[in-house]
């Protein structure tokens, strides 16, 4: 019963915007430490490949995800239409967009297993074995 109440309260918090900050994460053993908003933008637009000597593998949530919408607006500074045009042009150069995973849980697992992976989750879903490299206020 308690799990149901927590799930309902979490869903309500997300629906009304009470969720925590968005945290960009790497595995605890990653050499990547802090990062700037400008670097994040370049990594997610595939304009920068390395951070602190480590090849960066950016990971996105699905296009309709509310967290991803905030990231697109505040980090990439583009809307969905602008991003589609951007990636269509980049694709012609042989550059593919970041990996898209189905859930925050999948993002966390990927970040744990893939060296250099950078993902984002709601801070309320952060786990101890992940390292925060950037905090984005909603």
Short mmCIF file of the C-alpha atoms (twelve columns), coordinates in Angstrom:
data_MODEL
# 
_entry.id   MODEL 
# 
loop_
_atom_site.group_PDB 
_atom_site.id 
_atom_site.type_symbol 
_atom_site.label_atom_id 
_atom_site.label_alt_id 
_atom_site.label_comp_id 
_atom_site.label_asym_id 
_atom_site.label_seq_id 
_atom_site.Cartn_x 
_atom_site.Cartn_y 
_atom_site.Cartn_z 
_atom_site.pdbx_PDB_model_num 
ATOM 1   C CA . UNK A 1   0.000  0.000  0.000   1 
ATOM 2   C CA . UNK A 2   2.831  2.415  0.892   1 
ATOM 3   C CA . UNK A 3   4.452  1.875  -2.534  1 
ATOM 4   C CA . UNK A 4   1.214  2.830  -4.272  1 
ATOM 5   C CA . UNK A 5   0.974  6.049  -2.255  1 
ATOM 6   C CA . UNK A 6   4.598  6.964  -3.040  1 
ATOM 7   C CA . UNK A 7   4.004  6.270  -6.754  1 
ATOM 8   C CA . UNK A 8   0.862  8.424  -6.765  1 
ATOM 9   C CA . UNK A 9   2.596  11.280 -4.942  1 
ATOM 10  C CA . UNK A 10  5.548  11.098 -7.350  1 
ATOM 11  C CA . UNK A 11  3.216  11.168 -10.363 1 
ATOM 12  C CA . UNK A 12  1.365  14.130 -8.868  1 
ATOM 13  C CA . UNK A 13  4.636  15.959 -8.174  1 
ATOM 14  C CA . UNK A 14  5.776  15.509 -11.775 1 
ATOM 15  C CA . UNK A 15  2.367  16.524 -13.134 1 
ATOM 16  C CA . UNK A 16  2.291  19.779 -11.199 1 
ATOM 17  C CA . UNK A 17  5.993  20.509 -11.548 1 
ATOM 18  C CA . UNK A 18  7.118  19.698 -7.997  1 
ATOM 19  C CA . UNK A 19  9.818  17.323 -9.168  1 
ATOM 20  C CA . UNK A 20  13.430 17.986 -8.288  1 
ATOM 21  C CA . UNK A 21  16.198 19.339 -10.429 1 
ATOM 22  C CA . UNK A 22  17.439 17.406 -13.433 1 
ATOM 23  C CA . UNK A 23  20.860 15.900 -12.806 1 
ATOM 24  C CA . UNK A 24  23.304 14.851 -15.497 1 
ATOM 25  C CA . UNK A 25  25.047 11.701 -14.376 1 
ATOM 26  C CA . UNK A 26  27.993 9.447  -15.090 1 
ATOM 27  C CA . UNK A 27  29.133 6.256  -13.395 1 
ATOM 28  C CA . UNK A 28  30.842 6.698  -10.031 1 
ATOM 29  C CA . UNK A 29  34.173 5.494  -11.480 1 
ATOM 30  C CA . UNK A 30  34.097 7.871  -14.470 1 
ATOM 31  C CA . UNK A 31  36.971 10.313 -14.930 1 
ATOM 32  C CA . UNK A 32  34.417 12.959 -15.905 1 
ATOM 33  C CA . UNK A 33  33.889 15.365 -13.019 1 
ATOM 34  C CA . UNK A 34  32.051 18.679 -13.352 1 
ATOM 35  C CA . UNK A 35  30.940 20.048 -16.691 1 
ATOM 36  C CA . UNK A 36  29.581 23.370 -17.928 1 
ATOM 37  C CA . UNK A 37  26.227 23.987 -19.555 1 
ATOM 38  C CA . UNK A 38  28.043 24.961 -22.748 1 
ATOM 39  C CA . UNK A 39  29.972 21.662 -22.756 1 
ATOM 40  C CA . UNK A 40  26.766 19.704 -22.151 1 
ATOM 41  C CA . UNK A 41  25.101 21.432 -25.079 1 
ATOM 42  C CA . UNK A 42  28.030 20.618 -27.365 1 
ATOM 43  C CA . UNK A 43  28.113 16.986 -26.213 1 
ATOM 44  C CA . UNK A 44  24.383 16.478 -26.775 1 
ATOM 45  C CA . UNK A 45  24.573 18.162 -30.188 1 
ATOM 46  C CA . UNK A 46  27.608 15.991 -31.034 1 
ATOM 47  C CA . UNK A 47  29.835 19.035 -31.495 1 
ATOM 48  C CA . UNK A 48  32.205 17.843 -28.746 1 
ATOM 49  C CA . UNK A 49  33.343 14.244 -28.414 1 
ATOM 50  C CA . UNK A 50  35.674 14.231 -25.411 1 
ATOM 51  C CA . UNK A 51  35.411 15.463 -21.828 1 
ATOM 52  C CA . UNK A 52  38.490 15.269 -19.629 1 
ATOM 53  C CA . UNK A 53  40.150 12.853 -22.036 1 
ATOM 54  C CA . UNK A 54  37.114 10.541 -21.999 1 
ATOM 55  C CA . UNK A 55  34.970 9.871  -25.089 1 
ATOM 56  C CA . UNK A 56  31.475 11.103 -24.207 1 
ATOM 57  C CA . UNK A 57  28.390 9.022  -25.009 1 
ATOM 58  C CA . UNK A 58  25.276 11.181 -24.508 1 
ATOM 59  C CA . UNK A 59  22.008 9.446  -23.673 1 
ATOM 60  C CA . UNK A 60  18.496 10.868 -24.081 1 
ATOM 61  C CA . UNK A 61  15.078 9.951  -22.758 1 
ATOM 62  C CA . UNK A 62  12.271 9.548  -25.366 1 
ATOM 63  C CA . UNK A 63  11.113 12.662 -27.247 1 
ATOM 64  C CA . UNK A 64  7.807  13.025 -25.352 1 
ATOM 65  C CA . UNK A 65  9.357  12.693 -21.907 1 
ATOM 66  C CA . UNK A 66  8.813  15.829 -19.746 1 
ATOM 67  C CA . UNK A 67  12.416 15.772 -18.480 1 
ATOM 68  C CA . UNK A 68  13.760 15.634 -22.027 1 
ATOM 69  C CA . UNK A 69  11.558 18.586 -22.993 1 
ATOM 70  C CA . UNK A 70  13.200 20.657 -20.250 1 
ATOM 71  C CA . UNK A 71  16.669 19.546 -21.418 1 
ATOM 72  C CA . UNK A 72  15.852 20.477 -25.013 1 
ATOM 73  C CA . UNK A 73  14.600 23.899 -23.956 1 
ATOM 74  C CA . UNK A 74  17.217 24.789 -21.320 1 
ATOM 75  C CA . UNK A 75  20.345 22.941 -22.475 1 
ATOM 76  C CA . UNK A 76  19.988 22.619 -26.240 1 
ATOM 77  C CA . UNK A 77  17.903 25.792 -26.567 1 
ATOM 78  C CA . UNK A 78  15.869 24.228 -29.392 1 
ATOM 79  C CA . UNK A 79  12.324 22.988 -29.803 1 
ATOM 80  C CA . UNK A 80  11.390 19.634 -31.333 1 
ATOM 81  C CA . UNK A 81  11.126 21.024 -34.893 1 
ATOM 82  C CA . UNK A 82  14.515 22.759 -34.693 1 
ATOM 83  C CA . UNK A 83  16.119 19.579 -33.374 1 
ATOM 84  C CA . UNK A 84  14.670 17.474 -36.188 1 
ATOM 85  C CA . UNK A 85  16.084 19.892 -38.763 1 
ATOM 86  C CA . UNK A 86  19.428 19.953 -36.947 1 
ATOM 87  C CA . UNK A 87  19.721 16.150 -36.883 1 
ATOM 88  C CA . UNK A 88  18.620 15.828 -40.510 1 
ATOM 89  C CA . UNK A 89  21.539 18.094 -41.495 1 
ATOM 90  C CA . UNK A 90  23.996 16.310 -39.175 1 
ATOM 91  C CA . UNK A 91  22.898 12.905 -40.491 1 
ATOM 92  C CA . UNK A 92  24.107 13.940 -43.970 1 
ATOM 93  C CA . UNK A 93  27.571 14.402 -42.424 1 
ATOM 94  C CA . UNK A 94  27.390 10.926 -40.879 1 
ATOM 95  C CA . UNK A 95  26.687 12.185 -37.351 1 
ATOM 96  C CA . UNK A 96  23.961 10.425 -35.414 1 
ATOM 97  C CA . UNK A 97  21.990 11.835 -32.473 1 
ATOM 98  C CA . UNK A 98  22.460 10.583 -28.920 1 
ATOM 99  C CA . UNK A 99  21.208 7.152  -27.922 1 
ATOM 100 C CA . UNK A 100 17.555 7.192  -26.794 1 
ATOM 101 C CA . UNK A 101 16.521 4.943  -23.913 1 
ATOM 102 C CA . UNK A 102 12.992 4.225  -22.735 1 
ATOM 103 C CA . UNK A 103 13.192 5.255  -19.065 1 
ATOM 104 C CA . UNK A 104 15.261 6.823  -16.316 1 
ATOM 105 C CA . UNK A 105 15.969 3.312  -15.045 1 
ATOM 106 C CA . UNK A 106 17.366 2.340  -18.462 1 
ATOM 107 C CA . UNK A 107 19.476 5.531  -18.536 1 
ATOM 108 C CA . UNK A 108 20.971 4.714  -15.121 1 
ATOM 109 C CA . UNK A 109 21.807 1.142  -16.171 1 
ATOM 110 C CA . UNK A 110 23.408 2.332  -19.430 1 
ATOM 111 C CA . UNK A 111 25.479 4.952  -17.587 1 
ATOM 112 C CA . UNK A 112 26.689 2.299  -15.147 1 
ATOM 113 C CA . UNK A 113 27.786 -0.057 -17.943 1 
ATOM 114 C CA . UNK A 114 29.087 2.170  -20.755 1 
ATOM 115 C CA . UNK A 115 32.338 4.033  -20.201 1 
ATOM 116 C CA . UNK A 116 31.872 7.739  -20.911 1 
ATOM 117 C CA . UNK A 117 28.072 7.583  -20.920 1 
ATOM 118 C CA . UNK A 118 26.319 10.764 -19.778 1 
ATOM 119 C CA . UNK A 119 22.614 10.695 -19.026 1 
ATOM 120 C CA . UNK A 120 20.057 12.692 -17.103 1 
ATOM 121 C CA . UNK A 121 17.378 11.850 -14.571 1 
ATOM 122 C CA . UNK A 122 15.200 13.596 -12.037 1 
ATOM 123 C CA . UNK A 123 17.320 14.147 -8.911  1 
ATOM 124 C CA . UNK A 124 14.692 12.266 -6.900  1 
ATOM 125 C CA . UNK A 125 15.693 9.123  -8.836  1 
ATOM 126 C CA . UNK A 126 19.437 9.514  -8.287  1 
ATOM 127 C CA . UNK A 127 21.243 6.519  -6.815  1 
ATOM 128 C CA . UNK A 128 24.458 6.411  -4.761  1 
ATOM 129 C CA . UNK A 129 26.553 4.643  -7.398  1 
ATOM 130 C CA . UNK A 130 26.069 7.512  -9.877  1 
ATOM 131 C CA . UNK A 131 27.969 10.800 -9.945  1 
ATOM 132 C CA . UNK A 132 26.328 14.151 -10.701 1 
ATOM 133 C CA . UNK A 133 28.350 16.257 -13.150 1 
ATOM 134 C CA . UNK A 134 25.749 18.998 -13.709 1 
ATOM 135 C CA . UNK A 135 22.546 20.110 -11.990 1 
ATOM 136 C CA . UNK A 136 19.865 21.796 -14.103 1 
ATOM 137 C CA . UNK A 137 17.184 23.802 -12.304 1 
ATOM 138 C CA . UNK A 138 13.716 23.204 -13.671 1 
# 
